[in-house]
Amino acid sequence: MIAHSPLHTNPPGAQRLFAGRGPGLTEHHTRFGALPTHPAEQVVASLHAAGLTGRGGAGFPTGRKIDSVTGGGAVVIGNGAEGEPLSQKDAMLLTRAPHLVVDGLQVCASTVGADRVYLYVPERISPAVRKALDERVAAGVDPRRVTLVEASDTFVAGEESAVVRRLEGGPALPRDRTVPTSISGVRGRPTLVNNVETLAHVALIARYGPQWFRSVGDPEDPGTVLITLSGAVSRRGVMELPTGTPLADVLAAGGLTDLRTARAVLTGGYHGSWIPAANLTDARLSRAGLRACGATPGAGIIHVLAADQCGLAHTAGIVAYLADHGARQCGPCRNGLPRLAELCDELAYGRVDDGQIRELHRMLGLVDGRGACRHPDGTIRMVRSALNAFADDIAHHRAGRCSAALVTARSADRRGPRRAVEIA
């Protein structure tokens, strides 16, 4: 197992990734010390023991992911694209603690024997990241140089195969994968792609060990997690919390103490799931803690819908956005999602009848599982959760009434589905 650092005290429980006092390399080393080196097999064993799972949305065990990289000439990529409109956590981490992310990249590169290391980030934060990388070059702290690559500002740009495609010089669009990226990724080389938050946790585990990592959070999915809280709360932004934190406590930290003022919460973002406010009492911020609600933390997004907002209208806006931001490389994306957006728009703003509901469910079944990437499936999951969470809204719309603010405030322009949704 990896030993704890003898020179630097461990960051306190809920402030680990954000325990440093500034983004600079000096502040980073003052807080965390130099990055220790360990044999590859020891790193993998420690990650298995720590139980770290990916923080980019899929939640795949990090130790298993690194273990799956086989063959020589490996490539390692830190994915900070964060195309999800409701998420700000990766950008916040890369501007507040970039050196933890790069440390994690170096640990992974050393473990799999990579000779190419990339950091993939949006243009808006690339100057801050470049500054951190230049600091490290000047200090000579890295055995491998990290190449900065700018991500497209699109929803699908962070999908694993889209990242690989962008690094090969193509568009940041997903593609069919017949062979896992860990075996054949960038130009056919074995490639490891990890979310930047995952990498920052890897860097801390390398310093303080798996038992320290497991000392907070849900035993099934331990550690801390970054969440972006938005919507109908008075305090919005990014927080670092132990996994397993009650969702009611998360909302209270955002200023929402009376769940009756909320209609529902969207967890996991635009590819996530709606949870009715009535079901939030026992829900916790972990995979196990959200399982009964049919949801997951995804990429750490908690978006609150106020009690006076129409869930169907909000969902229609999201589906319209997702239809506009698809790769349009397969039938479900080119035809299925736009049609689904029209149906959701009719459900939110038109006259609702049995035939329309049947057509909506038929379209959900046609699209589900047939996409070239996960984008259509994620959209279907979110819509199905909305139909369950907002069943009362559907009943009201059948009767031709809805008092929610999003409906009454809608523009009189009925030429097409809404193309945006308020996410602040």
VOGU-3710 file (C-alpha; in Angstrom, 3 decimals, decimal comma):
1> miahsplhtn> 0,000/0,000/0,000  1,066/3,593/-0,542  2,301/5,175/2,658  1,090/8,519/3,958  3,384/11,483/3,371  5,658/11,996/6,410  6,193/15,694/5,678  2,731/17,098/5,111  -0,471/16,720/7,080  -3,459/15,203/5,333
11> ppgaqrlfag> -6,082/17,606/3,999  -9,179/17,675/6,245  -12,134/15,422/5,419  -14,411/17,466/3,173  -11,760/19,817/1,773  -9,294/17,662/-0,052  -9,170/18,764/-3,659  -9,681/22,357/-2,558  -7,353/22,198/0,456  -4,621/24,276/-1,187
21> rgpgltehht> -4,349/28,026/-0,672  -3,807/28,970/-4,302  -3,312/27,620/-7,821  0,433/28,170/-7,975  3,077/25,448/-7,790  4,597/26,917/-4,615  1,267/26,871/-2,787  0,639/23,373/-4,117  3,927/21,989/-2,782  3,489/23,833/0,523
31> rfgalpthpa> 0,128/22,148/1,046  0,707/18,722/-0,500  4,463/18,278/-0,850  6,284/16,739/-3,794  4,649/13,861/-5,638  6,075/10,525/-4,440  6,931/7,763/-6,891  5,743/4,172/-6,550  5,994/0,979/-8,617  3,173/0,548/-11,116
41> eqvvaslhaa> 1,751/-2,527/-9,432  1,622/-0,673/-6,114  -0,281/2,239/-7,657  -2,856/-0,080/-9,225  -3,256/-2,042/-5,976  -3,779/1,170/-4,028  -6,409/2,437/-6,447  -8,251/-0,872/-6,192  -8,074/-0,687/-2,395  -9,202/2,948/-2,357
51> gltgrggagf> -12,349/2,181/-4,351  -11,976/5,345/-6,435  -14,502/5,530/-9,257  -14,498/7,900/-12,221  -15,894/11,361/-11,569  -16,738/12,141/-15,188  -20,175/10,512/-15,139  -19,819/6,794/-15,845  -18,377/5,931/-12,431  -16,108/3,109/-13,681
61> ptgrkidsvt> -13,547/1,858/-11,115  -10,310/3,746/-11,731  -8,001/0,867/-10,822  -9,707/-1,439/-13,319  -9,537/1,246/-16,009  -5,785/1,652/-15,599  -5,345/-2,114/-15,443  -7,107/-2,458/-18,806  -4,462/-0,429/-20,672  -2,359/-3,014/-22,454
71> gggavvigng> 0,516/-2,825/-24,920  3,390/-0,415/-25,415  3,440/3,240/-26,413  0,438/4,178/-24,316  -1,240/7,589/-24,341  -2,736/9,251/-21,251  -5,374/11,997/-21,460  -6,863/14,219/-18,777  -10,399/15,048/-19,873  -11,632/18,449/-18,695
81> aegeplsqkd> -13,902/19,250/-21,647  -16,996/19,606/-19,443  -19,504/20,169/-22,242  -22,421/19,705/-19,842  -24,085/23,147/-19,444  -24,974/22,564/-15,786  -21,448/21,604/-14,723  -18,692/23,934/-13,558  -16,676/21,600/-11,337  -13,908/20,661/-13,767
91> amlltraphl> -13,265/24,285/-14,723  -13,208/25,240/-11,037  -10,756/22,447/-10,217  -8,458/23,315/-13,119  -8,297/26,957/-12,081  -8,036/26,374/-8,303  -5,909/23,220/-8,135  -4,411/22,500/-11,567  -1,286/20,889/-10,134  -3,263/18,101/-8,454
101> vvdglqvcas> -4,693/17,239/-11,866  -1,268/17,238/-13,542  0,167/15,171/-10,673  -2,549/12,601/-11,337  -1,665/12,610/-15,020  1,971/11,937/-14,159  1,047/9,062/-11,830  -1,118/7,445/-14,519  1,481/7,999/-17,248  4,190/6,395/-15,132
111> tvgadrvyly> 1,926/3,478/-14,228  1,018/2,548/-17,818  4,375/3,552/-19,313  2,929/6,325/-21,487  5,166/8,478/-23,655  2,390/10,904/-24,660  0,405/12,893/-22,072  -2,386/15,328/-22,926  -4,674/17,683/-21,017  -7,902/18,428/-22,886
121> vperispavr> -9,687/21,582/-21,689  -12,064/24,284/-22,990  -10,595/27,426/-24,517  -11,982/29,645/-21,742  -9,731/28,094/-19,097  -6,736/27,131/-21,218  -4,705/30,254/-20,214  -4,878/29,302/-16,521  -3,954/25,702/-17,286  -1,122/26,732/-19,601
131> kaldervaag> 0,294/28,932/-16,839  0,364/25,948/-14,485  2,042/23,743/-17,081  4,673/26,412/-17,766  5,383/26,605/-14,013  6,059/22,890/-13,940  8,331/22,994/-16,981  10,348/25,821/-15,415  10,623/23,882/-12,153  11,499/20,609/-13,899
141> vdprrvtlve> 9,093/18,572/-11,767  7,602/16,366/-14,480  9,278/13,369/-16,116  6,882/13,700/-19,073  5,767/16,916/-20,709  2,021/17,511/-20,849  0,544/18,810/-24,105  -2,447/21,120/-23,803  -5,263/20,567/-26,319  -8,317/22,818/-26,529
151> asdtfvagee> -11,717/21,145/-26,522  -14,634/22,262/-28,658  -17,412/24,032/-26,788  -20,004/21,352/-27,531  -21,958/18,891/-25,426  -20,421/15,756/-26,956  -16,822/17,020/-27,125  -15,914/15,236/-23,880  -17,180/11,798/-24,926  -14,195/9,456/-24,842
161> savvrrlegg> -14,091/8,631/-28,531  -14,638/12,320/-29,387  -11,601/13,204/-27,287  -9,504/10,624/-29,121  -10,764/11,846/-32,477  -9,883/15,456/-31,616  -6,339/14,478/-30,591  -5,926/12,739/-33,930  -6,712/16,001/-35,698  -10,361/15,328/-36,476
171> palprdrtvp> -13,596/16,867/-35,191  -14,546/16,391/-31,540  -17,371/14,011/-32,397  -18,022/10,505/-31,082  -17,496/7,501/-33,323  -18,397/3,829/-33,235  -15,961/1,831/-31,153  -15,460/-1,844/-31,918  -12,305/-2,055/-29,779  -11,928/-0,461/-26,311
181> tsisgvrgrp> -9,899/2,755/-26,175  -7,620/1,114/-23,605  -6,487/-1,268/-26,351  -6,690/0,993/-29,419  -7,190/4,722/-28,969  -5,149/7,632/-30,310  -3,725/6,444/-33,639  -4,240/2,849/-32,618  -2,230/3,122/-29,412  -3,538/1,995/-26,016
191> tlvnnvetla> -5,097/5,079/-24,459  -6,208/5,952/-20,939  -8,781/8,749/-20,635  -9,705/9,989/-17,161  -11,765/12,938/-15,994  -9,658/15,656/-14,373  -11,351/15,281/-10,985  -10,539/11,570/-11,023  -6,891/12,432/-11,711  -6,769/14,859/-8,792
201> hvaliarygp> -7,994/12,079/-6,487  -5,310/9,764/-7,921  -2,695/12,340/-6,926  -4,009/12,456/-3,359  -4,147/8,665/-3,052  -0,528/8,548/-4,241  0,370/10,802/-1,302  -1,898/9,647/1,513  -2,943/6,108/0,642  -6,191/4,193/0,149
211> qwfrsvgdpe> -7,256/4,031/3,798  -7,070/7,799/4,079  -9,170/8,117/0,913  -11,784/5,715/2,299  -11,952/7,494/5,657  -14,842/9,667/4,439  -17,862/9,009/2,270  -20,104/6,104/1,332  -18,280/2,775/1,886  -19,535/1,543/-1,513
221> dpgtvlitls> -18,199/4,611/-3,336  -15,850/6,406/-0,927  -14,057/9,744/-0,874  -15,238/13,209/-1,720  -16,936/14,459/-4,850  -17,257/17,846/-6,506  -20,819/18,906/-7,238  -22,262/21,857/-9,127  -25,418/23,136/-7,453  -27,729/25,304/-9,557
231> gavsrrgvme> -31,337/26,227/-10,151  -33,820/27,355/-7,489  -31,327/27,843/-4,655  -29,957/31,079/-3,240  -26,319/29,900/-3,193  -25,137/28,284/-6,415  -21,738/26,996/-7,328  -19,228/24,179/-6,827  -18,855/22,323/-3,526  -16,644/19,463/-2,370
241> lptgtpladv> -18,601/17,006/-0,223  -18,178/13,453/1,083  -20,031/10,900/-1,003  -23,159/9,751/0,797  -24,065/13,255/1,991  -27,891/13,495/2,284  -29,313/15,419/-0,661  -31,364/17,454/1,792  -28,074/18,654/3,341  -26,687/19,506/-0,097
251> laaggltdlr> -29,737/21,624/-0,836  -29,583/23,243/2,610  -25,985/24,266/1,880  -27,414/26,062/-1,131  -29,980/27,839/1,021  -32,964/25,553/0,341  -34,130/24,264/3,715  -37,806/23,609/2,933  -38,210/20,872/0,331  -41,783/22,009/-0,262
261> taravltggy> -40,389/24,952/-2,217  -38,889/22,548/-4,776  -40,756/20,473/-7,341  -37,894/18,180/-8,335  -34,120/17,849/-8,583  -32,187/16,869/-11,694  -29,179/14,767/-10,708  -26,362/14,000/-13,131  -27,141/16,772/-15,599  -28,809/16,665/-19,002
271> hgswipaanl> -28,180/12,922/-19,266  -29,293/12,419/-15,680  -32,594/11,794/-13,920  -35,335/13,879/-12,340  -36,194/13,046/-8,733  -39,480/14,428/-7,304  -38,980/16,533/-4,187  -41,123/14,097/-2,204  -38,504/11,382/-2,803  -35,513/13,418/-1,628
281> tdarlsragl> -35,806/12,793/2,112  -33,765/9,573/2,146  -31,669/10,211/-0,970  -27,900/10,502/-0,604  -25,128/11,740/-2,878  -23,742/8,399/-4,029  -24,611/5,620/-6,412  -25,963/3,470/-3,610  -27,785/6,420/-2,062  -29,570/7,319/-5,308
291> racgatpgag> -30,236/3,799/-6,555  -33,745/3,631/-5,097  -34,587/6,850/-6,967  -33,396/5,403/-10,271  -30,632/8,004/-10,449  -26,855/8,398/-10,119  -24,629/11,368/-9,232  -23,288/11,331/-12,811  -20,863/14,208/-13,206  -21,852/15,705/-9,858
301> iihvlaadqc> -24,739/17,934/-10,961  -27,626/18,916/-8,705  -30,147/21,236/-10,409  -33,231/22,311/-8,459  -36,594/23,019/-10,067  -38,793/25,397/-8,064  -42,316/24,392/-7,054  -43,822/27,016/-9,370  -41,968/25,780/-12,463  -43,310/23,291/-14,976
311> glahtagiva> -41,173/20,172/-15,167  -42,414/19,365/-18,672  -41,433/22,815/-19,955  -38,007/22,555/-18,365  -37,508/19,088/-19,831  -38,600/20,262/-23,282  -35,932/22,955/-23,194  -33,256/20,427/-22,281  -34,308/17,978/-25,002  -34,289/20,780/-27,587
321> yladhgarqc> -30,736/21,627/-26,523  -29,640/17,988/-26,722  -31,214/17,577/-30,154  -29,297/20,634/-31,365  -25,994/19,414/-29,870  -25,942/15,848/-31,108  -23,220/14,525/-33,386  -25,800/13,838/-36,163  -23,831/10,815/-37,336  -26,548/8,184/-36,844
331> gpcrnglprl> -30,298/7,915/-37,300  -31,226/8,331/-33,623  -29,234/11,572/-33,468  -30,217/12,972/-36,885  -33,900/12,073/-36,770  -34,867/10,579/-33,414  -33,777/13,373/-31,079  -35,253/16,223/-33,167  -38,579/14,360/-33,325  -38,395/13,711/-29,595
341> aelcdelayg> -37,800/17,435/-29,032  -40,948/18,240/-31,014  -43,002/15,770/-28,981  -41,689/17,101/-25,667  -42,438/20,644/-26,832  -46,015/19,640/-27,665  -46,344/17,953/-24,281  -45,182/21,098/-22,507  -46,967/23,746/-24,541  -49,599/22,084/-26,727
351> rvddgqirel> -52,743/20,112/-26,189  -52,075/16,701/-24,630  -53,979/13,581/-25,674  -53,532/9,802/-25,568  -52,216/9,606/-29,131  -49,456/12,076/-28,384  -48,406/10,171/-25,269  -48,324/6,907/-27,219  -46,199/8,484/-29,928  -43,777/9,845/-27,339
361> hrmlglvdgr> -43,309/6,407/-25,775  -42,949/4,841/-29,235  -40,188/7,292/-30,120  -38,411/6,634/-26,826  -38,369/2,924/-27,650  -37,149/3,512/-31,211  -34,178/5,626/-30,136  -33,122/3,731/-27,011  -30,022/1,568/-27,490  -29,585/2,370/-31,185
371> gacrhpdgti> -27,225/5,342/-31,111  -23,611/5,303/-32,255  -22,670/6,843/-28,885  -24,288/7,335/-25,492  -25,847/10,710/-26,309  -29,243/9,361/-27,482  -29,453/6,904/-24,576  -28,668/9,626/-22,042  -31,415/11,796/-23,502  -33,927/8,942/-23,352
381> rmvrsalnaf> -33,061/8,251/-19,721  -33,675/11,863/-18,752  -37,015/12,041/-20,607  -38,282/8,811/-19,069  -37,429/10,080/-15,607  -39,331/13,299/-16,415  -42,454/11,369/-17,422  -42,390/9,656/-14,023  -41,424/12,677/-11,944  -43,897/15,048/-13,620
391> addiahhrag> -46,906/12,757/-14,018  -49,037/15,379/-12,236  -47,960/17,987/-14,783  -49,073/15,681/-17,603  -52,501/15,342/-15,958  -52,767/19,121/-15,642  -51,776/19,633/-19,255  -54,394/17,116/-20,369  -56,953/19,365/-18,698  -55,509/22,374/-20,527
401> rcsaalvtar> -54,087/24,119/-17,497  -50,689/24,705/-15,924  -49,925/27,522/-13,532  -46,155/27,139/-13,668  -44,125/30,251/-14,399  -42,153/28,709/-17,276  -45,372/28,121/-19,221  -47,107/31,444/-18,589  -43,903/33,375/-19,354  -43,219/31,572/-22,631
411> sadrrgprra> -42,846/33,701/-25,732  -45,780/33,751/-28,146  -43,461/32,506/-30,909  -44,663/28,951/-31,645  -42,476/28,279/-34,672  -40,463/25,545/-33,001  -39,267/23,997/-29,727  -37,519/26,112/-27,141  -33,775/26,131/-27,786  -32,524/27,009/-24,346
421> veia> -33,342/26,423/-20,724  -32,488/28,607/-17,759  -29,646/26,902/-15,894  -28,464/29,579/-13,466
//
